[in-house]
């Protein structure tokens, strides 16, 4: 079984954690921004129909 030979320093651990947290914070900001633009009907990222589908009568 593989076992690390030395303990990882707190500085390296905190550095890796901060990189991960910064990436997640950026994604969260993008998601909130997109949600705000869609809520204000300013969203141009998605193409979707706002009309209800019409049923065809045969």
C-alpha distance matrix in Angstrom:
0.0 3.8 6.4 10.0 12.2 15.3 16.6 18.3 22.0 24.3 26.4 23.8 22.6 26.2 27.0 24.5 25.7 29.3 28.9 27.5 30.3 32.9 32.0 32.3 35.5 37.0 36.3 37.8 40.9 41.4 41.1 43.6 45.9 46.0 46.7 49.5 51.0 50.9 52.4 55.2 55.8 55.0 52.0 52.3 48.7 49.1 51.9 52.8 56.1 57.5 60.2 59.9 59.9 63.3 63.9 66.1 69.0 70.1
3.8 0.0 3.8 6.8 9.2 12.2 13.7 15.1 18.8 21.2 23.1 20.3 19.5 23.2 23.8 21.3 22.8 26.3 25.8 24.7 27.7 30.1 29.3 29.9 33.1 34.4 34.0 35.6 38.5 39.1 39.2 41.6 43.8 43.9 44.9 47.6 49.0 49.1 50.7 53.4 54.0 53.0 50.0 50.3 46.7 47.4 50.3 51.4 54.8 56.3 59.1 59.1 59.2 62.7 63.5 65.7 68.7 69.9
6.4 3.8 0.0 3.8 6.3 9.0 10.3 12.2 15.9 18.3 20.5 18.1 17.2 21.0 21.9 19.9 21.3 24.7 24.7 23.9 26.6 29.1 28.8 29.3 32.2 33.9 33.8 35.2 38.0 38.9 39.1 41.3 43.5 44.0 44.8 47.3 49.0 49.3 50.7 53.2 54.1 53.1 50.3 50.8 47.3 48.2 51.2 52.4 55.8 57.0 60.0 60.0 60.4 64.0 64.9 67.3 70.3 71.7
10.0 6.8 3.8 0.0 3.8 5.7 7.2 8.8 12.4 15.2 17.1 14.7 14.3 18.1 18.8 17.2 18.9 22.2 22.2 21.9 24.5 26.8 26.8 27.7 30.3 31.9 32.2 33.7 36.2 37.3 37.8 39.8 41.9 42.6 43.6 45.9 47.6 48.2 49.6 51.9 52.9 51.7 49.1 49.5 46.1 47.3 50.5 51.8 55.3 56.5 59.6 59.9 60.4 64.0 65.2 67.6 70.7 72.2
12.2 9.2 6.3 3.8 0.0 3.8 7.0 9.4 12.5 15.7 17.5 15.6 15.9 19.5 20.2 19.2 21.1 24.1 24.3 24.5 27.0 29.1 29.4 30.5 32.9 34.5 35.1 36.6 38.9 40.1 40.8 42.7 44.6 45.6 46.7 48.8 50.5 51.2 52.6 54.9 56.0 54.7 52.1 52.5 49.2 50.5 53.7 55.1 58.7 59.9 63.1 63.4 63.9 67.6 68.8 71.2 74.4 75.9
15.3 12.2 9.0 5.7 3.8 0.0 3.7 6.4 9.0 12.3 14.2 12.8 13.2 16.7 17.6 17.1 18.9 21.7 22.3 22.7 25.0 27.0 27.7 28.9 31.0 32.7 33.6 34.9 37.0 38.5 39.3 41.0 42.9 44.1 45.2 47.1 48.9 49.9 51.1 53.3 54.6 53.2 50.8 51.4 48.2 49.7 53.0 54.5 58.0 59.1 62.4 62.8 63.6 67.3 68.7 71.2 74.4 76.1
16.6 13.7 10.3 7.2 7.0 3.7 0.0 3.8 6.2 9.1 11.5 10.5 10.2 13.5 15.0 14.7 16.0 18.9 19.9 20.3 22.1 24.4 25.4 26.2 28.2 30.2 31.1 32.1 34.3 36.0 36.7 38.2 40.2 41.6 42.5 44.3 46.3 47.3 48.3 50.5 51.9 50.7 48.4 49.2 46.1 47.6 51.1 52.4 55.9 56.7 60.1 60.6 61.5 65.2 66.7 69.3 72.5 74.3
18.3 15.1 12.2 8.8 9.4 6.4 3.8 0.0 3.8 6.6 8.4 6.8 6.8 10.2 11.3 11.0 12.7 15.3 16.2 16.8 18.8 20.8 21.8 23.0 24.8 26.7 27.8 28.9 30.9 32.5 33.5 35.0 36.9 38.3 39.3 41.1 42.9 44.1 45.2 47.2 48.7 47.3 45.0 45.8 42.7 44.4 47.9 49.4 52.9 53.7 57.1 57.8 58.7 62.5 64.1 66.7 70.0 71.9
22.0 18.8 15.9 12.4 12.5 9.0 6.2 3.8 0.0 3.8 5.4 5.4 6.3 8.7 9.9 11.0 12.4 14.3 15.8 17.0 18.4 20.1 21.8 23.0 24.3 26.2 27.8 28.7 30.4 32.3 33.5 34.7 36.4 38.2 39.3 40.7 42.6 44.0 45.0 46.8 48.5 47.0 45.0 45.9 43.0 44.9 48.5 50.1 53.6 54.3 57.8 58.6 59.7 63.5 65.3 68.0 71.3 73.3
24.3 21.2 18.3 15.2 15.7 12.3 9.1 6.6 3.8 0.0 3.8 5.5 5.0 6.0 8.4 9.9 10.3 12.0 14.2 15.3 16.0 17.9 20.0 20.9 21.8 24.1 25.8 26.3 27.9 30.1 31.2 32.1 33.9 35.9 36.8 38.0 40.1 41.6 42.4 44.2 46.1 44.6 42.8 44.0 41.3 43.2 46.9 48.3 51.7 52.2 55.7 56.6 57.9 61.7 63.5 66.4 69.7 71.9
26.4 23.1 20.5 17.1 17.5 14.2 11.5 8.4 5.4 3.8 0.0 3.8 5.5 5.2 6.0 8.6 9.8 10.4 12.3 14.3 15.1 16.2 18.5 20.0 20.6 22.4 24.5 25.4 26.5 28.7 30.2 31.1 32.5 34.6 35.8 36.9 38.8 40.5 41.4 42.9 44.8 43.1 41.3 42.3 39.7 41.9 45.6 47.3 50.7 51.3 54.9 56.0 57.4 61.1 63.2 65.9 69.3 71.5
23.8 20.3 18.1 14.7 15.6 12.8 10.5 6.8 5.4 5.5 3.8 0.0 3.8 5.5 5.0 6.2 8.5 9.9 10.7 12.5 14.2 15.4 16.9 18.6 19.9 21.4 23.2 24.4 25.8 27.6 29.1 30.4 31.8 33.5 34.9 36.3 38.0 39.5 40.7 42.4 43.9 42.2 40.2 40.9 38.1 40.2 43.8 45.5 49.1 49.8 53.4 54.4 55.6 59.4 61.3 63.9 67.3 69.4
22.6 19.5 17.2 14.3 15.9 13.2 10.2 6.8 6.3 5.0 5.5 3.8 0.0 3.8 5.4 5.3 6.2 8.6 10.1 10.8 12.2 14.3 15.8 16.8 18.2 20.3 21.6 22.5 24.4 26.2 27.3 28.6 30.4 32.0 33.1 34.6 36.5 37.8 38.8 40.7 42.3 40.9 38.9 39.8 37.0 38.8 42.4 43.9 47.3 48.0 51.5 52.3 53.5 57.3 59.1 61.8 65.2 67.3
26.2 23.2 21.0 18.1 19.5 16.7 13.5 10.2 8.7 6.0 5.2 5.5 3.8 0.0 3.8 5.5 5.0 6.0 8.6 9.9 10.2 12.0 14.2 15.2 15.9 18.1 19.9 20.5 22.0 24.2 25.4 26.3 28.0 30.0 31.0 32.2 34.2 35.8 36.6 38.3 40.2 38.7 36.9 38.1 35.5 37.5 41.1 42.6 46.0 46.5 50.1 51.0 52.5 56.3 58.3 61.1 64.4 66.7
27.0 23.8 21.9 18.8 20.2 17.6 15.0 11.3 9.9 8.4 6.0 5.0 5.4 3.8 0.0 3.8 5.4 5.2 6.4 8.8 9.9 10.6 12.6 14.4 15.2 16.7 18.8 19.9 21.1 22.9 24.6 25.7 27.0 28.9 30.4 31.5 33.2 34.9 36.1 37.6 39.2 37.4 35.6 36.4 33.8 36.0 39.7 41.4 44.9 45.6 49.2 50.4 51.8 55.5 57.6 60.3 63.7 65.9
24.5 21.3 19.9 17.2 19.2 17.1 14.7 11.0 11.0 9.9 8.6 6.2 5.3 5.5 3.8 0.0 3.8 5.5 5.2 6.4 8.7 10.0 11.0 12.7 14.3 15.8 17.1 18.6 20.3 21.7 23.1 24.7 26.2 27.6 29.1 30.6 32.2 33.6 34.9 36.7 38.1 36.4 34.3 35.0 32.1 34.1 37.6 39.3 42.9 43.7 47.2 48.3 49.4 53.2 55.1 57.7 61.2 63.2
25.7 22.8 21.3 18.9 21.1 18.9 16.0 12.7 12.4 10.3 9.8 8.5 6.2 5.0 5.4 3.8 0.0 3.8 5.4 5.1 6.1 8.6 10.0 10.6 12.1 14.3 15.6 16.4 18.3 20.2 21.1 22.4 24.3 25.9 26.9 28.4 30.4 31.7 32.7 34.6 36.2 34.8 32.8 33.9 31.1 32.9 36.5 37.9 41.4 41.9 45.5 46.4 47.7 51.5 53.4 56.2 59.6 61.8
29.3 26.3 24.7 22.2 24.1 21.7 18.9 15.3 14.3 12.0 10.4 9.9 8.6 6.0 5.2 5.5 3.8 0.0 3.8 5.4 5.0 6.0 8.5 9.8 10.2 12.1 14.2 15.0 16.2 18.3 19.8 20.7 22.2 24.2 25.4 26.5 28.4 30.1 31.1 32.6 34.4 32.8 31.0 32.1 29.6 31.8 35.5 37.0 40.5 40.9 44.6 45.7 47.3 51.0 53.2 56.0 59.4 61.7
28.9 25.8 24.7 22.2 24.3 22.3 19.9 16.2 15.8 14.2 12.3 10.7 10.1 8.6 6.4 5.2 5.4 3.8 0.0 3.8 5.5 5.2 6.3 8.8 9.9 10.8 12.7 14.3 15.5 16.9 18.7 20.2 21.3 22.9 24.6 26.0 27.4 29.0 30.4 32.0 33.3 31.5 29.5 30.2 27.5 29.7 33.3 35.2 38.7 39.5 43.1 44.4 45.6 49.4 51.6 54.2 57.7 59.9
27.5 24.7 23.9 21.9 24.5 22.7 20.3 16.8 17.0 15.3 14.3 12.5 10.8 9.9 8.8 6.4 5.1 5.4 3.8 0.0 3.8 5.5 5.3 6.4 8.7 10.1 10.9 12.4 14.5 15.7 16.8 18.6 20.2 21.5 22.8 24.6 26.2 27.3 28.7 30.6 31.9 30.5 28.2 29.1 26.2 28.0 31.6 33.1 36.6 37.4 40.9 41.9 43.1 46.9 48.9 51.6 55.0 57.2
30.3 27.7 26.6 24.5 27.0 25.0 22.1 18.8 18.4 16.0 15.1 14.2 12.2 10.2 9.9 8.7 6.1 5.0 5.5 3.8 0.0 3.8 5.4 5.1 6.1 8.6 9.9 10.4 12.2 14.3 15.2 16.3 18.2 19.9 20.9 22.3 24.3 25.7 26.6 28.5 30.1 28.8 26.9 28.2 25.6 27.5 31.2 32.5 35.9 36.3 39.9 41.0 42.5 46.3 48.4 51.3 54.6 57.0
32.9 30.1 29.1 26.8 29.1 27.0 24.4 20.8 20.1 17.9 16.2 15.4 14.3 12.0 10.6 10.0 8.6 6.0 5.2 5.5 3.8 0.0 3.8 5.4 5.0 6.2 8.7 9.8 10.5 12.4 14.3 15.3 16.4 18.4 19.9 21.0 22.6 24.4 25.6 27.0 28.6 26.9 25.1 26.2 23.8 26.1 29.8 31.5 34.9 35.4 39.1 40.5 42.1 45.8 48.1 50.9 54.4 56.8
32.0 29.3 28.8 26.8 29.4 27.7 25.4 21.8 21.8 20.0 18.5 16.9 15.8 14.2 12.6 11.0 10.0 8.5 6.3 5.3 5.4 3.8 0.0 3.8 5.5 5.2 6.4 8.7 10.1 10.9 12.5 14.5 15.5 16.8 18.6 20.2 21.4 22.8 24.5 26.1 27.2 25.5 23.3 24.1 21.3 23.4 27.1 28.9 32.4 33.2 36.8 38.1 39.4 43.2 45.4 48.1 51.6 53.9
32.3 29.9 29.3 27.7 30.5 28.9 26.2 23.0 23.0 20.9 20.0 18.6 16.8 15.2 14.4 12.7 10.6 9.8 8.8 6.4 5.1 5.4 3.8 0.0 3.8 5.4 5.1 6.1 8.7 9.9 10.5 12.3 14.2 15.4 16.5 18.3 20.1 21.1 22.4 24.4 25.7 24.5 22.3 23.5 20.8 22.5 26.2 27.5 30.9 31.4 34.9 36.0 37.5 41.3 43.4 46.3 49.7 52.0
35.5 33.1 32.2 30.3 32.9 31.0 28.2 24.8 24.3 21.8 20.6 19.9 18.2 15.9 15.2 14.3 12.1 10.2 9.9 8.7 6.1 5.0 5.5 3.8 0.0 3.8 5.4 5.0 6.2 8.6 9.8 10.5 12.2 14.2 15.3 16.4 18.4 19.9 20.9 22.5 24.3 22.9 21.2 22.8 20.6 22.6 26.3 27.7 30.9 31.1 34.8 36.1 37.9 41.6 44.0 46.9 50.3 52.9
37.0 34.4 33.9 31.9 34.5 32.7 30.2 26.7 26.2 24.1 22.4 21.4 20.3 18.1 16.7 15.8 14.3 12.1 10.8 10.1 8.6 6.2 5.2 5.4 3.8 0.0 3.8 5.4 5.2 6.3 8.7 10.0 10.6 12.3 14.3 15.4 16.6 18.4 20.0 21.2 22.6 20.8 18.9 20.0 17.8 20.2 23.9 25.7 29.1 29.5 33.2 34.9 36.5 40.2 42.7 45.5 49.0 51.5
36.3 34.0 33.8 32.2 35.1 33.6 31.1 27.8 27.8 25.8 24.5 23.2 21.6 19.9 18.8 17.1 15.6 14.2 12.7 10.9 9.9 8.7 6.4 5.1 5.4 3.8 0.0 3.8 5.5 5.1 6.2 8.7 9.9 10.6 12.3 14.3 15.4 16.5 18.3 20.1 21.0 19.6 17.3 18.4 15.8 17.6 21.3 22.9 26.3 26.9 30.5 31.9 33.4 37.1 39.5 42.2 45.7 48.2
37.8 35.6 35.2 33.7 36.6 34.9 32.1 28.9 28.7 26.3 25.4 24.4 22.5 20.5 19.9 18.6 16.4 15.0 14.3 12.4 10.4 9.8 8.7 6.1 5.0 5.4 3.8 0.0 3.8 5.4 5.1 6.2 8.5 9.9 10.5 12.3 14.3 15.4 16.3 18.4 19.9 18.9 17.0 18.9 16.7 18.3 22.0 23.0 26.2 26.2 29.9 31.2 33.0 36.7 39.1 42.1 45.5 48.1
40.9 38.5 38.0 36.2 38.9 37.0 34.3 30.9 30.4 27.9 26.5 25.8 24.4 22.0 21.1 20.3 18.3 16.2 15.5 14.5 12.2 10.5 10.1 8.7 6.2 5.2 5.5 3.8 0.0 3.8 5.5 5.2 6.1 8.6 9.9 10.5 12.3 14.2 15.2 16.5 18.3 16.8 15.4 17.4 15.7 17.9 21.6 22.9 26.0 25.9 29.7 31.4 33.4 37.0 39.7 42.6 46.1 48.8
41.4 39.1 38.9 37.3 40.1 38.5 36.0 32.5 32.3 30.1 28.7 27.6 26.2 24.2 22.9 21.7 20.2 18.3 16.9 15.7 14.3 12.4 10.9 9.9 8.6 6.3 5.1 5.4 3.8 0.0 3.8 5.5 5.1 6.1 8.6 9.9 10.6 12.2 14.1 15.4 16.4 14.7 12.7 14.2 12.1 14.4 18.2 19.8 23.1 23.4 27.1 29.0 30.8 34.4 37.1 39.8 43.4 46.0
41.1 39.2 39.1 37.8 40.8 39.3 36.7 33.5 33.5 31.2 30.2 29.1 27.3 25.4 24.6 23.1 21.1 19.8 18.7 16.8 15.2 14.3 12.5 10.5 9.8 8.7 6.2 5.1 5.5 3.8 0.0 3.8 5.4 5.1 6.1 8.6 10.0 10.6 12.1 14.3 15.3 14.4 12.2 14.2 12.0 13.4 17.1 18.0 21.1 21.2 24.9 26.4 28.3 32.0 34.5 37.4 40.8 43.5
43.6 41.6 41.3 39.8 42.7 41.0 38.2 35.0 34.7 32.1 31.1 30.4 28.6 26.3 25.7 24.7 22.4 20.7 20.2 18.6 16.3 15.3 14.5 12.3 10.5 10.0 8.7 6.2 5.2 5.5 3.8 0.0 3.8 5.4 5.0 6.1 8.6 9.9 10.4 12.3 14.1 13.5 12.3 15.0 13.7 15.1 18.6 19.3 22.0 21.5 25.2 26.8 29.1 32.7 35.4 38.4 41.8 44.7
45.9 43.8 43.5 41.9 44.6 42.9 40.2 36.9 36.4 33.9 32.5 31.8 30.4 28.0 27.0 26.2 24.3 22.2 21.3 20.2 18.2 16.4 15.5 14.2 12.2 10.6 9.9 8.5 6.1 5.1 5.4 3.8 0.0 3.8 5.5 5.1 6.2 8.7 9.9 10.7 12.3 10.8 9.8 12.3 11.6 13.7 17.2 18.4 21.1 20.7 24.5 26.6 28.9 32.4 35.3 38.2 41.6 44.5
46.0 43.9 44.0 42.6 45.6 44.1 41.6 38.3 38.2 35.9 34.6 33.5 32.0 30.0 28.9 27.6 25.9 24.2 22.9 21.5 19.9 18.4 16.8 15.4 14.2 12.3 10.6 9.9 8.6 6.1 5.1 5.4 3.8 0.0 3.8 5.4 5.2 6.2 8.5 9.9 10.5 9.3 7.2 9.6 8.4 10.1 13.6 14.7 17.6 17.6 21.4 23.4 25.4 29.0 31.9 34.7 38.1 40.9
46.7 44.9 44.8 43.6 46.7 45.2 42.5 39.3 39.3 36.8 35.8 34.9 33.1 31.0 30.4 29.1 26.9 25.4 24.6 22.8 20.9 19.9 18.6 16.5 15.3 14.3 12.3 10.5 9.9 8.6 6.1 5.0 5.5 3.8 0.0 3.8 5.5 5.1 6.0 8.6 9.8 10.0 8.5 11.7 10.9 11.5 14.6 14.8 17.2 16.5 20.2 21.9 24.2 27.8 30.6 33.7 37.0 39.9
49.5 47.6 47.3 45.9 48.8 47.1 44.3 41.1 40.7 38.0 36.9 36.3 34.6 32.2 31.5 30.6 28.4 26.5 26.0 24.6 22.3 21.0 20.2 18.3 16.4 15.4 14.3 12.3 10.5 9.9 8.6 6.1 5.1 5.4 3.8 0.0 3.8 5.5 5.0 6.2 8.6 8.5 8.5 12.1 12.3 13.5 16.3 16.6 18.6 17.5 21.1 23.2 25.9 29.2 32.3 35.3 38.6 41.7
51.0 49.0 49.0 47.6 50.5 48.9 46.3 42.9 42.6 40.1 38.8 38.0 36.5 34.2 33.2 32.2 30.4 28.4 27.4 26.2 24.3 22.6 21.4 20.1 18.4 16.6 15.4 14.3 12.3 10.6 10.0 8.6 6.2 5.2 5.5 3.8 0.0 3.8 5.4 5.1 6.1 5.0 5.0 8.5 9.5 10.9 13.6 14.4 16.4 15.6 19.3 21.8 24.3 27.6 30.8 33.6 37.0 40.0
50.9 49.1 49.3 48.2 51.2 49.9 47.3 44.1 44.0 41.6 40.5 39.5 37.8 35.8 34.9 33.6 31.7 30.1 29.0 27.3 25.7 24.4 22.8 21.1 19.9 18.4 16.5 15.4 14.2 12.2 10.6 9.9 8.7 6.2 5.1 5.5 3.8 0.0 3.8 5.4 4.9 5.8 4.7 8.3 9.0 9.0 11.3 11.3 13.2 12.2 16.0 18.2 20.8 24.1 27.2 30.1 33.5 36.5
52.4 50.7 50.7 49.6 52.6 51.1 48.3 45.2 45.0 42.4 41.4 40.7 38.8 36.6 36.1 34.9 32.7 31.1 30.4 28.7 26.6 25.6 24.5 22.4 20.9 20.0 18.3 16.3 15.2 14.1 12.1 10.4 9.9 8.5 6.0 5.0 5.4 3.8 0.0 3.8 5.5 7.6 8.1 11.8 12.8 12.6 14.5 13.9 15.1 13.2 16.7 18.7 21.7 24.8 27.9 31.1 34.2 37.4
55.2 53.4 53.2 51.9 54.9 53.3 50.5 47.2 46.8 44.2 42.9 42.4 40.7 38.3 37.6 36.7 34.6 32.6 32.0 30.6 28.5 27.0 26.1 24.4 22.5 21.2 20.1 18.4 16.5 15.4 14.3 12.3 10.7 9.9 8.6 6.2 5.1 5.4 3.8 0.0 3.8 5.4 7.6 11.2 13.1 13.6 15.2 15.0 15.9 14.0 17.4 19.9 23.0 25.9 29.3 32.2 35.3 38.6
55.8 54.0 54.1 52.9 56.0 54.6 51.9 48.7 48.5 46.1 44.8 43.9 42.3 40.2 39.2 38.1 36.2 34.4 33.3 31.9 30.1 28.6 27.2 25.7 24.3 22.6 21.0 19.9 18.3 16.4 15.3 14.1 12.3 10.5 9.8 8.6 6.1 4.9 5.5 3.8 0.0 3.8 5.6 8.6 11.0 10.9 11.9 11.7 12.5 10.9 14.3 17.2 20.0 22.9 26.3 29.1 32.3 35.5
55.0 53.0 53.1 51.7 54.7 53.2 50.7 47.3 47.0 44.6 43.1 42.2 40.9 38.7 37.4 36.4 34.8 32.8 31.5 30.5 28.8 26.9 25.5 24.5 22.9 20.8 19.6 18.9 16.8 14.7 14.4 13.5 10.8 9.3 10.0 8.5 5.0 5.8 7.6 5.4 3.8 0.0 3.8 6.4 9.2 10.4 11.9 12.9 14.3 13.5 17.0 20.1 22.5 25.4 28.9 31.4 34.8 37.8
52.0 50.0 50.3 49.1 52.1 50.8 48.4 45.0 45.0 42.8 41.3 40.2 38.9 36.9 35.6 34.3 32.8 31.0 29.5 28.2 26.9 25.1 23.3 22.3 21.2 18.9 17.3 17.0 15.4 12.7 12.2 12.3 9.8 7.2 8.5 8.5 5.0 4.7 8.1 7.6 5.6 3.8 0.0 3.8 5.7 6.8 9.0 10.4 12.7 12.7 16.4 19.2 21.3 24.4 27.7 30.2 33.7 36.6
52.3 50.3 50.8 49.5 52.5 51.4 49.2 45.8 45.9 44.0 42.3 40.9 39.8 38.1 36.4 35.0 33.9 32.1 30.2 29.1 28.2 26.2 24.1 23.5 22.8 20.0 18.4 18.9 17.4 14.2 14.2 15.0 12.3 9.6 11.7 12.1 8.5 8.3 11.8 11.2 8.6 6.4 3.8 0.0 3.8 5.6 7.3 9.9 12.4 13.4 16.8 19.8 21.3 24.3 27.6 29.7 33.3 35.9
48.7 46.7 47.3 46.1 49.2 48.2 46.1 42.7 43.0 41.3 39.7 38.1 37.0 35.5 33.8 32.1 31.1 29.6 27.5 26.2 25.6 23.8 21.3 20.8 20.6 17.8 15.8 16.7 15.7 12.1 12.0 13.7 11.6 8.4 10.9 12.3 9.5 9.0 12.8 13.1 11.0 9.2 5.7 3.8 0.0 3.8 6.9 9.8 13.1 14.6 18.1 20.5 21.7 25.0 28.0 30.1 33.8 36.2
49.1 47.4 48.2 47.3 50.5 49.7 47.6 44.4 44.9 43.2 41.9 40.2 38.8 37.5 36.0 34.1 32.9 31.8 29.7 28.0 27.5 26.1 23.4 22.5 22.6 20.2 17.6 18.3 17.9 14.4 13.4 15.1 13.7 10.1 11.5 13.5 10.9 9.0 12.6 13.6 10.9 10.4 6.8 5.6 3.8 0.0 3.8 6.2 9.8 11.6 14.9 17.1 18.1 21.5 24.4 26.6 30.2 32.7
51.9 50.3 51.2 50.5 53.7 53.0 51.1 47.9 48.5 46.9 45.6 43.8 42.4 41.1 39.7 37.6 36.5 35.5 33.3 31.6 31.2 29.8 27.1 26.2 26.3 23.9 21.3 22.0 21.6 18.2 17.1 18.6 17.2 13.6 14.6 16.3 13.6 11.3 14.5 15.2 11.9 11.9 9.0 7.3 6.9 3.8 0.0 3.8 7.0 9.6 12.4 14.7 15.3 18.4 21.4 23.3 27.0 29.4
52.8 51.4 52.4 51.8 55.1 54.5 52.4 49.4 50.1 48.3 47.3 45.5 43.9 42.6 41.4 39.3 37.9 37.0 35.2 33.1 32.5 31.5 28.9 27.5 27.7 25.7 22.9 23.0 22.9 19.8 18.0 19.3 18.4 14.7 14.8 16.6 14.4 11.3 13.9 15.0 11.7 12.9 10.4 9.9 9.8 6.2 3.8 0.0 3.8 6.5 9.1 11.1 11.9 15.3 18.2 20.5 24.1 26.7
56.1 54.8 55.8 55.3 58.7 58.0 55.9 52.9 53.6 51.7 50.7 49.1 47.3 46.0 44.9 42.9 41.4 40.5 38.7 36.6 35.9 34.9 32.4 30.9 30.9 29.1 26.3 26.2 26.0 23.1 21.1 22.0 21.1 17.6 17.2 18.6 16.4 13.2 15.1 15.9 12.5 14.3 12.7 12.4 13.1 9.8 7.0 3.8 0.0 3.8 5.5 7.9 8.9 12.0 15.2 17.5 21.1 23.9
57.5 56.3 57.0 56.5 59.9 59.1 56.7 53.7 54.3 52.2 51.3 49.8 48.0 46.5 45.6 43.7 41.9 40.9 39.5 37.4 36.3 35.4 33.2 31.4 31.1 29.5 26.9 26.2 25.9 23.4 21.2 21.5 20.7 17.6 16.5 17.5 15.6 12.2 13.2 14.0 10.9 13.5 12.7 13.4 14.6 11.6 9.6 6.5 3.8 0.0 3.8 6.6 9.1 12.1 15.5 18.2 21.5 24.6
60.2 59.1 60.0 59.6 63.1 62.4 60.1 57.1 57.8 55.7 54.9 53.4 51.5 50.1 49.2 47.2 45.5 44.6 43.1 40.9 39.9 39.1 36.8 34.9 34.8 33.2 30.5 29.9 29.7 27.1 24.9 25.2 24.5 21.4 20.2 21.1 19.3 16.0 16.7 17.4 14.3 17.0 16.4 16.8 18.1 14.9 12.4 9.1 5.5 3.8 0.0 3.8 6.3 8.6 12.2 14.9 18.0 21.2
59.9 59.1 60.0 59.9 63.4 62.8 60.6 57.8 58.6 56.6 56.0 54.4 52.3 51.0 50.4 48.3 46.4 45.7 44.4 41.9 41.0 40.5 38.1 36.0 36.1 34.9 31.9 31.2 31.4 29.0 26.4 26.8 26.6 23.4 21.9 23.2 21.8 18.2 18.7 19.9 17.2 20.1 19.2 19.8 20.5 17.1 14.7 11.1 7.9 6.6 3.8 0.0 3.8 6.3 9.4 12.6 15.5 18.9
59.9 59.2 60.4 60.4 63.9 63.6 61.5 58.7 59.7 57.9 57.4 55.6 53.5 52.5 51.8 49.4 47.7 47.3 45.6 43.1 42.5 42.1 39.4 37.5 37.9 36.5 33.4 33.0 33.4 30.8 28.3 29.1 28.9 25.4 24.2 25.9 24.3 20.8 21.7 23.0 20.0 22.5 21.3 21.3 21.7 18.1 15.3 11.9 8.9 9.1 6.3 3.8 0.0 3.8 6.5 9.5 12.7 15.8
63.3 62.7 64.0 64.0 67.6 67.3 65.2 62.5 63.5 61.7 61.1 59.4 57.3 56.3 55.5 53.2 51.5 51.0 49.4 46.9 46.3 45.8 43.2 41.3 41.6 40.2 37.1 36.7 37.0 34.4 32.0 32.7 32.4 29.0 27.8 29.2 27.6 24.1 24.8 25.9 22.9 25.4 24.4 24.3 25.0 21.5 18.4 15.3 12.0 12.1 8.6 6.3 3.8 0.0 3.8 6.4 9.4 12.7
63.9 63.5 64.9 65.2 68.8 68.7 66.7 64.1 65.3 63.5 63.2 61.3 59.1 58.3 57.6 55.1 53.4 53.2 51.6 48.9 48.4 48.1 45.4 43.4 44.0 42.7 39.5 39.1 39.7 37.1 34.5 35.4 35.3 31.9 30.6 32.3 30.8 27.2 27.9 29.3 26.3 28.9 27.7 27.6 28.0 24.4 21.4 18.2 15.2 15.5 12.2 9.4 6.5 3.8 0.0 3.8 6.4 9.6
66.1 65.7 67.3 67.6 71.2 71.2 69.3 66.7 68.0 66.4 65.9 63.9 61.8 61.1 60.3 57.7 56.2 56.0 54.2 51.6 51.3 50.9 48.1 46.3 46.9 45.5 42.2 42.1 42.6 39.8 37.4 38.4 38.2 34.7 33.7 35.3 33.6 30.1 31.1 32.2 29.1 31.4 30.2 29.7 30.1 26.6 23.3 20.5 17.5 18.2 14.9 12.6 9.5 6.4 3.8 0.0 3.8 6.4
69.0 68.7 70.3 70.7 74.4 74.4 72.5 70.0 71.3 69.7 69.3 67.3 65.2 64.4 63.7 61.2 59.6 59.4 57.7 55.0 54.6 54.4 51.6 49.7 50.3 49.0 45.7 45.5 46.1 43.4 40.8 41.8 41.6 38.1 37.0 38.6 37.0 33.5 34.2 35.3 32.3 34.8 33.7 33.3 33.8 30.2 27.0 24.1 21.1 21.5 18.0 15.5 12.7 9.4 6.4 3.8 0.0 3.8
70.1 69.9 71.7 72.2 75.9 76.1 74.3 71.9 73.3 71.9 71.5 69.4 67.3 66.7 65.9 63.2 61.8 61.7 59.9 57.2 57.0 56.8 53.9 52.0 52.9 51.5 48.2 48.1 48.8 46.0 43.5 44.7 44.5 40.9 39.9 41.7 40.0 36.5 37.4 38.6 35.5 37.8 36.6 35.9 36.2 32.7 29.4 26.7 23.9 24.6 21.2 18.9 15.8 12.7 9.6 6.4 3.8 0.0
